[in-house]
């Protein structure tokens, strides 16, 4: 972004940490493979309604900071999205599959045929497919004018929350179910950014924070009661109840207007962290278990640090050459060196 809002960058850093923490902890068959009653599993399960919705909300917010798509932008718009999303999906996905096929200590199976992952959900790469479909929707909205009309935009956002949780496909081609799940949060980010008085955390009305905090406490109590096995109404990420919880959590974090430089630095590498964090988390776990380290807290802390630091290092390295920054980061090709050295802005 040309003009960065440090509060938004802080939330991007937080979203990265929550995502990496989830893949470090995993579930009964992935990650640390902890039992259901382990406190780290409880911690991870408690954040299920925040991780990807927050990540997607911020993607929508950052998109809305730029000029809306115009009718004549079709070719450059989608050429940019193919480069930014689908090219790293192909290149990083192939490397990831190769590692899964040849490293015996990974605890998930590879994605089947070499190119099947390009068309169906595959581990964390499903988000890239879903986001590409979301950009198709936002392009149509912006070109039609609905995305630039606040009344229409908020109407579409509300309808997305009410309708999309009930639409799922058994085959899930190109992660369309993920797109339906996350589209409301992307639209929420766009709508907030394009609404005067709500377009920045610092501009919110004073009542926003206490109202969001009260609503969040109610949702947390509801969710914790559900995790404890109490007889409470159903709560699901694919239902309106779960989406309400996610939206309230996002509203609260947004209203905090919090900024912290370490998270701002991490947030600046959010896309690379999403692409490469699993190499750090899995690699660290495998290395430490070979060294006979099995303490969950140690594995968690080291895995979290590796999942953040390795992608940052990889971006710094890949950004030095035009071809690697194009293929593995999805950034514009820069002849003769990195964007940092030539002064080209990052996308």
Secondary structure as GFF3:
##gff-version 3
##sequence-region A 1 347
A	DSSP	alpha_helix	6	25	.	.	.	ID=ss1
A	DSSP	alpha_helix	39	46	.	.	.	ID=ss2
A	DSSP	alpha_helix	51	64	.	.	.	ID=ss3
A	DSSP	three_ten_helix	71	73	.	.	.	ID=ss4
A	DSSP	alpha_helix	74	81	.	.	.	ID=ss5
A	DSSP	pi_helix	82	87	.	.	.	ID=ss6
A	DSSP	alpha_helix	88	102	.	.	.	ID=ss7
A	DSSP	three_ten_helix	116	118	.	.	.	ID=ss8
A	DSSP	three_ten_helix	123	125	.	.	.	ID=ss9
A	DSSP	alpha_helix	126	144	.	.	.	ID=ss10
A	DSSP	three_ten_helix	146	148	.	.	.	ID=ss11
A	DSSP	alpha_helix	150	163	.	.	.	ID=ss12
A	DSSP	three_ten_helix	164	166	.	.	.	ID=ss13
A	DSSP	alpha_helix	176	193	.	.	.	ID=ss14
A	DSSP	three_ten_helix	201	203	.	.	.	ID=ss15
A	DSSP	alpha_helix	207	227	.	.	.	ID=ss16
A	DSSP	alpha_helix	240	256	.	.	.	ID=ss17
A	DSSP	alpha_helix	261	267	.	.	.	ID=ss18
A	DSSP	alpha_helix	270	290	.	.	.	ID=ss19
A	DSSP	alpha_helix	296	318	.	.	.	ID=ss20
A	DSSP	alpha_helix	322	329	.	.	.	ID=ss21
A	DSSP	alpha_helix	339	342	.	.	.	ID=ss22
###
